[in-house]
Amino acid sequence: MTNHRNERHAEIVALLRDGDAPSQLLTLCELTEDLSFIERWGSHITGANPWDHTFTDTALDAIHGHLADAILDCDMATEPAQPLVDTLLDHARGAVLPAAEHAMLYKEMGLFETGEVEWSADRPYHADEFRVLIIGAGLSGIVAARRFKRLGIAFEVVEKSDNSGGTWHHNTYPGCGVDIASHYFSYSFAPNSQWERYYAKQPEILAYLRRCVETEKLSDSISYNTEVLSAEWSEHDRMWLVTTRTADGRARTIRANIVVSATGLLHRPSIPDLPGLADFEGPYFHAAEWDHSVKVEGKRVALIGTGASGNQIGPAVAPVVENLTVFQRSPQWNVGVQNYSHDVSAGEKWLLANVPAYARWFRARTLLSQNDVMRPAQTVDPTWNSDDGSISAENARMREALTQYIVDELGDRQDLLPKVLPDYPPFTKRMLRDNGWYRMLRRENVELVNCRTPRFDGDAIIDDDGQRHPVDVAVFATGFEASKMLASYSIYGRGGQSIRDVWGDDDPRAYLGMTVPGFPNFFIMYGPNTNIGTGGSIFFQAEVWSRYIADMVKTMIERDVDVIEVTEHASNDYNHQLDQRLGEMVWSVSPAGTWYRNSTGRVTTNMPWTSFEYWAMTQKVNLDDFTLTSDNTTSLSETAPPR
């Protein structure tokens, strides 16, 4: 080695000490195409988390040395052979990965299967006549717009806000952040090597989304400050007529062959109608509508609600307020994550930016550490009997581990345990990443009040026991109207039938969560039963929905189809299967309340499938489940040749 190479080798080794050791081993094998390294050290990978390994210091030193050599000597741009990747995938989490799931990982790694939708042959000339309207410029609307732009299909995005980003544009409360690892909470086609935190906060996520809008050159196709009032299907024109209104009051009717609703699931804040609230003397607002003109520093603040938003707000504001009174209807389960509050190291960033193979394996392992990892504890064991309400042995084990975590975090404040220990099975509600909740409760200026119906009285809140709590500012972390889907605008399908006629107020159903009989050429992103309750990324889901919808539109154009509509039979059959699987999950059987269920107790938000199962269901449009209509015929078979 020359002196320069020795110096560079030492620099790389120093950077490697900051990275994910299992990902480094997999990268070494890919770059060198030498499986002897995985044969030697692969058994030390015990899981998909960065800390799930048993490498000795000697082994790590050897891996770092060999990998530094490979980085200096190998062509970083060379794509690995598929058999090599398959072998390494079976070591990526310390257990063999089912072969059927490999293709899903290829897509996430940017290998072999990119997940893009392409024309079967040349782009049909009549594609010029097609128009797509996308409602919403959040993370779902962005990826949908990208799909249609790649295909050269005319589209417009209408967004009621003044900028893109969706929920990450609207939610700006203190402590706002993600509970899915950053390096998987991103599009597979736009990996970000420069995340500042392993679990990013809102400003960084919003900046990422807006960079994607600029990179994909979508800005000119987005109409901001434009609210959708109604969408009405015209049988005569075989088009959707969508009425919009701009912030300055101008109305416009948009004609579109296809409407894609990407308004999101959690975008309608819910503030309970509490007694005396209208006469409260101080400012109050929902967490999703945080009023930054109101200063909470040095104030007496009430935090009403202890779910995901409250869990982030409380620890963020407690150090700066005079006192914080937390009003809790029911306690939540919180799980600690080792790197939740950690900054991404310089070495990790360097590897992700400069070694594509490492970036691939790090993303793959991050996915494997998130997708459905909590599922075993959420699945009902019908043979399990327990006095603690648990639904299975794994659920009981999780309850014990989470209880011990709470005990440890409370430290010398064990008197709080009866208030903070849930009496329902873990995962009934959304499992929260601990933002320092229990340590916050130990502060002298924080009081936790169990109260189902707080009553406002002038400048105070009165709890269920009649105790008066003086308050300057009230913050509602009380969630969203999750089951009231597509409620922000009116939708009329065939024969003028409203979506509310079909769904009622809060009982939405859809085929694959994306399309509803009687509403042709209308597709939903983040629709009924498509939320991930067992661990995963909404970016992954958005890519799945957008791919399916774009593939459907592409098929329509290639076959010269005007109208496509899911059949009642197909939708009913799908929902029957869905209900059967939902019955096996904790959200359906736990007696405790959860926003996953509607007013009648049916789970309307979460899907019962694994992320892989849902991905596999949506890889190919089954035209047998749809009625296709064109100018020339009312029923085109699946075997009809494209025009």
N, C-alpha and C positions, 0 to 999 in steps of 0.2 A: 504494500500500500504506500502511496505517496503521502507526504505530510498533510497535503490538502485533503486527501481522502480520509486519513485518520481523523482529522479535525471534524470533517463533515459527518463521519460515522459516529463520533462521540456526541455531536450535537443531536443527531437523530435518536440515538439511544436515550439521551436525556429527555427528549420530547416523548418518547415511547413510554417512559415511566408514568406519564399522566393518563395513558389511554386504557381502554377496556381490554384486559389481557386475553379473554377468550376470542374476541374479535381480531386481536392481533395474531393469534395462532391460526385462525381461519384464513386471514389475509396472507400470512406466510405460506401456507399450503397452496393458496390460489396463485400467488406470484411465482412461486418456484415449481409449481405442478408436482410437488413432492409430498406424498401422503405419509411418508415415514414420520413426519413431525406430528401429525394427528394421531398416528398409531402410538407414538411415544408419550404424548402429553394429553391426548383428547379425553382420557378418563378423568382428568382434573376439572373438566367443565361440568358443573353440577346443576346448572339452571340457566335462565336467560337474563337475569339481572347482572349488572356489572360486577357485583360482589359474589356471585354464585360460582366460585371456583376454589380449588385447593392447591394452586400452584405454589411450589416452594420458591424462595428467593433465588435459589440456584437455577431452577427451571425458568423463571422469569428473565433472569440475566441472559440465559442461553437463547430464549425466544427473541428477546430484544436485539441481541447481537446478530442473529440470523436474519431477522426482519430488516434491520438497518442495511445489511448487505443486499438483501433483495430489493429494497427501495432504491438503492444506488445503482443496481445492475439491471433491473428488469424494466420492460416497457410498460409504463403505467396504463397505457391506452389499450392494451391487448385484452380482448374479451375472453373469459375462461371457457373451457369446454363444458358442455352441459353435464356429462357424467361426473366430472370433477365437482361441480357445484352440488349435484345431487348427493354425492358422498359427504361433502362438508355440511350440507343442510342437516344430515342425520346426526351430526355432532354439535350443531349450533346451540342447542339448549340442554345438552347432556342426555338426550333421549331421542330415539328415532322419530322423525317427523313422517306422518303418513304420506305416501308417495303422491296421493291425489292433491295434497296441499302444496306441493312444490311449485306448481304453476302460479299460484297466488303469490308466493314469495318471489318468483322470477319478476313478476310485475313490479312489486315493491322495490326490488333491487335494480330495476332498469335493465334486466337481462332477458334475452330471447323473446319474452312475451311482454310487450310494453303496455298492453291494455288500451291501445288507441283504436278508434273506429276509423276504418278506411273504406273507400268506395270499392265495390267488387271489381269494377273495371274503370273506364274513364268516367269522370263526373258527368252525369246526365245533363243534357242541355236544359231540360225543364226544371232543374234545381233552381234556376234563376227566378222561377215564379213562386217559390216557397218562402214563407215568412214565419219566423219563430219569435214569440214574445216571452221573455223571461222576467218574472216578477221577483225582484230582490237581488241585491248586489252583495250578499254575504258570501261565505265560503262556498256554499252550494251554487249560487248564481254565477259566481266567478268561473268555477270549473265547467258548468254547463255552457257558458258563453265561449269558453276556450274550445270546447268540443265542436260547436257549430262554426266557429271561425276557421278551425283546421279543415273542416269539410267544405268551406266556401258557401255555406248556407246563410242567407240573410237573417239577421236577428237584431233585436233591440232588447236592452235591459232597462226596466223602469225601477227606480229606487226612490222611496218616499223621503229618505234622508238626504243630507247634503254631501254625502261621501260614501264610499264603499266600506265594507268590513262587517256589516250585519251586527250580530250580537257583540262583536269586539269593538265596534264603533259606539254602540249605545252604552255598554257597561263600562263605566270609568271609575267605579267606586274604589276606595282605598283597599289595597291588597288584592285586587282583581287579577286572577291568573288561571292557568289551566291545571287540570288534575291528571292529564295524560302526558307522558314524556314528550318533550318538545321535538325530538328527532323523529317521532312518528306522528306528531300533531302537525303535519305539513303534507303537501301534495307529493306524491311519488315522483312526478315529473319536475318538481321544483324543490329539491332538497336544500336545506339551509345549513351550511357548515359553520355558521357564525352565531348560532344561538348563544346568548349570554348565560342562560340558566338551563339546567336540565329540565326544569318545569317552568316555562316562560310566564312572565307577567303580561298583562293586557297591552301595554304600549308596544312591546316587542312583537306580539302576535299581530296586532293591527298594522304595524309597519310592514311585516312580512306579507300580509294579504294585499296591501296596496302596492308593494313592489311587484307582486304577481300580476296585478291589473296592468301595471305599466309595462312589464316585461312581455306580456302576452298581447300588448297593444289593444286593450279593450276599452280604454277610456272614452273614445269617440263614439262607442256604441251604447253608452250608459246615459240615460236621462235621469238626472238627479232631481230632488225636490218634486217628484212626481208620484202621487198616490193613486193606487188603483181603487176605484169605487165599485165597479162591477165588471163581470165577464159574462157574456151571454152568447150561447151557441145559436148560430143562424142556420137552420136546416136548409133554407133556400140557397144560401151562398156557400154552405159547407165551410164556414169560417167562424172564428170567435170574434166577437165585437167587444172590445175592452174599453170601458170608459175610465179616463184618468183625469186628475186635476192637479195642476201645479200649485206651488206654495203661494203664488200670487193670484190664484183663483181661475186660471185659464183651463177650460175643459177641452179634452181631445178624445176622439174615438179611434182606437187602433184596431186594424183588421189583421188577424193572424191565422195561419193554417194550424199552428200548434201553440198552445200556451203551456209554459212550464212554471209552476208555482214553486218558488224557492224562498218563501217567506220565513221559513224556520219553524221550530217547535216551541222554543222558549222566547217569545217576543211580545207577549201580551202580559205585562205586569199585573199581579193580583194584590190589591190592597183591601184587606177585610174592612167591612163597614162596622167599625167598633163604636160603642156608645161614647158620645161626647167628642168624637174626633173633629167634627166640623167646627167646634168651638175652641179647639186647642189654641193656646195663645202663642205657641212657638211654631217654627217651620217644621214641616214633615215632608218626606218624600220616599219613594221606593228606591231600593238599591240600584235598580237598572236605570233609574232616572236621577242619578245623584246630582244634587244642586251644589255646584262648586262655588257659588256665591255665598253659601252658608259656611261659616267657619266653625268647626267643631272644637278647635283648640281651646282648652280651658273651660269648656262647657259641660253641662250635665246632659249626657246623651242616653237616650233609650234605644236599644237595639231589639226590635221585635222580630223574632224568628232566628232559628239556629241551624238552618240548612247550609247548603254549600256556600251561598253568598255571605251569610252571617258568620260562618266559620272563617272566612277570609277578612271580613270587615272588622270583627271584634279585636283580634290581635293587632291589626294595623292601627286602630285608633286609640286603643286603651292607653298607650304610653303618653298621649298628648291631651286627652280630655281630663276634665276635673274628676268626673266619675262616670262610669259606664254601668247602666242597669240593663241586664239581659233578661228579656221576657221569653220564657221557653214553654211551649206547649208539651213537647216531648223531647227527651234527650236523643242525641244522634251517636251512631257508632263512627269512630274515627280510627284510621289506620296510619301508622307512622311509616314513612318511606325514607330510606337512608339518604338519598341525594335530592330530596324534594326542594330544599332551600339552597342547594349548592350551585355555585357558578361553574360553568364549563371551563375546564382548565385550558391553558394555552396549548399544551401538547395535544389535547383532544381536538381542538379547533384546527391545529396544523394538519393532523392526520386526516380529518374529514375533508379539508380543503385540497390536500395535495396527494392523497393516496386513494384513488377511486375505489379500489378493492376494499379498503378499510371502511369507507363510507357505506358501501353496500352491506357489508357484514354487520356493521354497527346498527344500521337501520333494520336489518332482518332480525337481529337479536332483540332490538328494542320492541319490534312488533311482537315477537314471541313472548316478551316479558309483560305485554299488555293484553293481547287478545285472549279473552275467555279464561284468564288465569284464575278468576274467582268463581268460575262456573261450578266446580264440584261442590262448593259450599252453598250454592243457590239451587241445587237440584234436589227435589223431594225424594227421600227414600221411603216408600210406602210401608216398609217393614220396621221402620225406626220408631221406637217409643221413648219418650223422654218427658220429665217433669218440668224442664226449663223452656219448653216451647220450641226447641231446636227441631230442624226438619231432617237431619241426617247426622251421621257421625262426624263428617267433615265440618258441618255447620256448628256442631257442638264444640269441636276443636277450635274453630275460629272464634267462637264466643269466649272460650277460656283464654285464648291468646290476647284477644282485644280487651278483655276485662283486666288482665294483668298489665297490659299497656296503660290503661287508664289509671290503675293503682299506682304504677311507677311514675306517671306524669304528674299526678296530684301531689306527690311528695308528702309534705307535712300537713296537707289539707285533706286528709282522708274523710273529714266531716262532710265534704262535698260529694262523696261517692254515691250516696242514695239519690242525689239530684241528677247526677250525670250518667248513671249506669242505665242503659235502656232495658226495658222489660220485654222486648220483642226480639225475634231472631235476627242476627246480622244479615244484611243485604235486603231486608224488607224495603227499606228506603235506600236512596243513593248512598253508597259507601263514601265517606269523606276522607280526603287526605288531610292529615292533621297540620294546621297552620300555626300550631302553638296554642290551641284552644284551652287545654287544661292548665297550661302554665299561665295563660292570661287570667283564668278564673282565680288563680292564687294571688293576684295583685290586690293590694289594699283598696284600690279605687274601683274595683269591679264587684258587682253583686249579681248573683244569678237568682232569678225569681221564677218558680214554677207557676205558670198562670195560663189558663186556657182562654180567658176573655178579659184582656186589659180594658179598663174604662178610663177615658180621658176626662179630666176635670180641671179646666183652666190651664194652669201651668204645671200640671202633675198627671201621673197615671196611677190609678188605684188598682191593686191586684185582687185576686180572688178572695184573699183573706181580709180585704178592707184596708190594707196598709197603703199609705200615700207615698209616692216616689216623685219628688220634684224633678222636672225635666225641662231643659231648654230646647233640645232638638230631638225629634223622633225619626228613626230610620227603620223602614219596613223591609226586612229581608224575608218576605213572605211568599216568594216564588212566583209562578206564572200560571196562566190558564192553559195548561198543557193539553188537556183533552178537548178544548174548544178550538179544534184545528180549522184553518181556513175561515176564521171568523172576522178577519179584518176587512174583507170585502165580500160582496154578494156574487154568487156563482149560480148561473141558470143553464142547465143542460137541455137535453131533448125535451120538447114539449113545454119548455119553460119551468121544468122541475128544478127547485133550488137544492143545493147541496145540503141545506138544513132539513129539507123534506126527507132526505135519505138518511142522514146521520143524526138528526135531532140536534140537541144542544151540545152533547159531549160523547157521542158513541160512534166515532169514525171507524170505517173499515175500507180497505182498498186491496186490490190484487197486487201482491208483492209490495204493498204499502205505497204504490205509485199511481194506480189508475182505477177508476170507478165506473161500473156499468151506467150507461145513461149520460156520460160526460165524455164524448168522443174527443180525441186529439188533445186531451187535457192530462197533464202529468204532474205529479207531486214529488218534490224532493223533501225528505224528512217528514214523510207522511205517517199514517197510522202504523203502529207496531214496527217501526224501523229504528227506534232508539236502542243503543247498546247498553244493556244492563249488566253484562257479565265481563266487561273490560274490552276496550278497543278505542278506535279513533274515528271521530266524525268526519275527518278528512278522507279516510278510507271509504266510509259509507258514501260520501258525496261523489267520489270517483265511481263507485259502483252504480249509483242512481244515474249519474250523467252519462255513463257509458251505455247503459241499457236504453235510456231515452234517445240518445243520439243514434244508436243502432236501429231503434224503431223508426225514427224519422228517415234515416238513410234507406231503410227497406221500403218505406212508403214511396220515396222518390224514385228509387230504382224500379219499382213495380208500377209506377204511375198510379198510386193509390191516393184518393182524396181524404178518406175517412178511415180511422181505425178505432175500434172500440172493444174493450174486453167483454167477454160474454158473462152473463149472469151466472151460468153454471161454473165457469172457470173461477170466478171470484168467490163464489160460495164454497167451492171445493177447497180453494186455498185457505180461506178463513176457517173452515172446519178443521183442517190440519193444524192451522196456527193455534186455534183454541185448545186443541188436544195437547199440544206441546206446552202451551202456557200453563196448563193445569199441573205441569210437572215442576213449575218454578215457584220459588219462595214468595214472589210478589202476589201470586194468586191465592195462596193459602194462609199467609200470616194475617192475624186479626188486626194488626196495627195499621193505621192510615198511611197512605203513600200517594204521592202525586202521579205515580204510575197508573193508578186506577181512576175510573170515572165515578160519577155519582151513584151508579148501580153496583160498583165493585168490580167491573170488568177492566182488565189491563188493556189500555188503549195506546200506550206509548212504546213499551219495550217489545222487542222481537224475542221469540224463544229460541231462535236459531243461533248457532255459532256464527262468527264472522265468516268462516270458510263456507259453511252451508249456504249462507245468504249470497255470498260471492258466486258460488257455483250455480245457484238458482238463476242468477241474472246474467250469466255469460252468453246465453243464446236466447233470443226471443222465440217463444213457442207460438207460432202463428195459429196453431190449432185452437188457442185460447182466445182468439180475436175474430171479430167480423171486420172484413176489409171491403171497402166500397170505392168504386171508381166511376167515372162518367159512363163507362162502357158496360159495366157489370156490377151487380150488387154483392157478389160474393166471389172473391178471388181465392183460389186454393193456394196452399203453400208451395205447390209445385209449379205455379205459374211462372213463366220465364220473365226475367227483368226486361224492361223496355229501355 
